[in-house]
Amino acid sequence: MPKSPPDLGKLISVHATAPIHFQRAVFVAALSLIFFLAVMFAFYLLQSFIYFLLASAFLVIYLVTMLGIFTQRRNVLNIFEHGFSYKKFVARWEDIESVDSPKPHIHEIRKTGGETVVLSSSLTNVDNAAERIRSLANAHR
């Protein structure tokens, strides 16, 4: 039986995937679909097996890109009055041990029990969100 998340209070801010990352993925998906259709047409005309393999490769790229788009839509950082949630990671401010930034735009948040989460650099204003988490966690210690 899954644990119910603790009451984290009123929602303060939401940080979803930045639109530029969706735009890039949609561009790759559209381009691979166009190439797939063009190469399938070439396969139809020329009846060469190499065109079928090339079309299959573009189809795989299209499908993987579309899967990535739909899975990225669920990556949302929600900051509440008494804690935050990101994917399946939920923490209250008192439970946060540290907020580290090992690289630019990469933030690792560690709970007192040893559980960690890395905030994706594709989130909107990830640096501001990590700084807000750091300041709220330090204020509740």
N, C-alpha and C positions, 0 to 999 in steps of 0.2 A: 504494500500500500504506500503510495507516494506521500511524502511529507507536505503539509500545506505550508505555503510561505508565511513568514511572520508578517504582522501588520506593520507596514513601513510608513504609514501616514500619507499625507497629501503629496501628490506628484509635483516636483519642482521643475524638472526639465527632462526632455527626451532628446537623445542623440542617435539618429538612425544613420544608415549608410549614406555617404555624401552623393549628391546627384551626379557628379562627374564620373564616379565609378560605375554607376548605372549606364551613363551615356556611352562610356567606353565599351562596356559589355554588349549593349544593344548594337553598337556599330559593328563589333566583331561578329555578332550573331547574324545581323543583316547581310554583311559581306560574305560570310561563309554560306549562307543560304543562297545568295545570288550565284556564287561560284559553284555550289552543288547543282543548281538548276542548269547552269551553262554547261558544265561538264557532263551532266546526264544527257543533255541535248547533243553534245559532241559524241557521246557513246552511242546514242541512237543513230546518228548519221554515219559514223565511221566504224562501228561495231568492233572496236578494239577493247580488249579486257583491261588495259592500263587506264583507260578513261573511267571504267567502272570502279577500279580501285581508288583512283583520285577522287571521284565523286563520293565514295564511301568515307574517305578521310575527311572531306568537307562536311559531310553529314554528322560524323562523330564530333567534330569541332563545334558544330552548331548545337548539337544536343548537350554537350558538356557545358557550353556557355549558357544555354538556357537553364540548365540545372543550377549553375552557379548564381544566376540572377535570382532565381526563386529562393535559394537557400540564404543568400545575402539579405533578403528582405526581412528575415526573422532576426537578424543581428541588431538588436536595439538596446541601447543603454538607457535605463530609466533611473533618474535620481529622485529620491523621495525625501521627506522630512527626517526620517529616522534610519535611512539606509539607501541601498541601491540594488538594482538587479540588472544582470547582463547575461543573456542566453539563459542557462539553467543555474547560474551563480547568483545567490542572494546573500547579502550581508547587511547587518546593522552597523552603525558607526562604531559602536563599542567593540565589535568583533574584528575590526580591521587593524592588523598589526603594522603594515607598511604599504606605502605606494612608491614604487621605484620606477625610474625611467632609465633602463640600461642603454637605450639608443633613442635618437630623436623620433618622436611620434609613436614610440612603443612604451606602454605603461603596464607594469605588472603590479597587481594588487594581491596582497597576501592576508588571509584571515589568521586568527590566533591558532586555529586547529591545524594549520599547515596547508589548507586548501588555497590554491592560487588561480588567478585568471589574468589573461593578457588582453588588454583592450586593443582592438584592431585599429590600425592606422587609417582604415577607410571610413571610420565614423566621423560625422560632422563635428567639428571643433573638439577633437579628442583631447588636445592639450588643455583646453579650458575645462573640460569635464574632469580630467584627471586632477587638475589643480583644485577644483571645487571639492572633489572626493577627498583629496588630501587635507584640505583645510577643515572640512566638516568632521572628518575622522579625528583630526588633532583636537578640535574643539570639544569633542565628546569623550576624551580620555580622562 
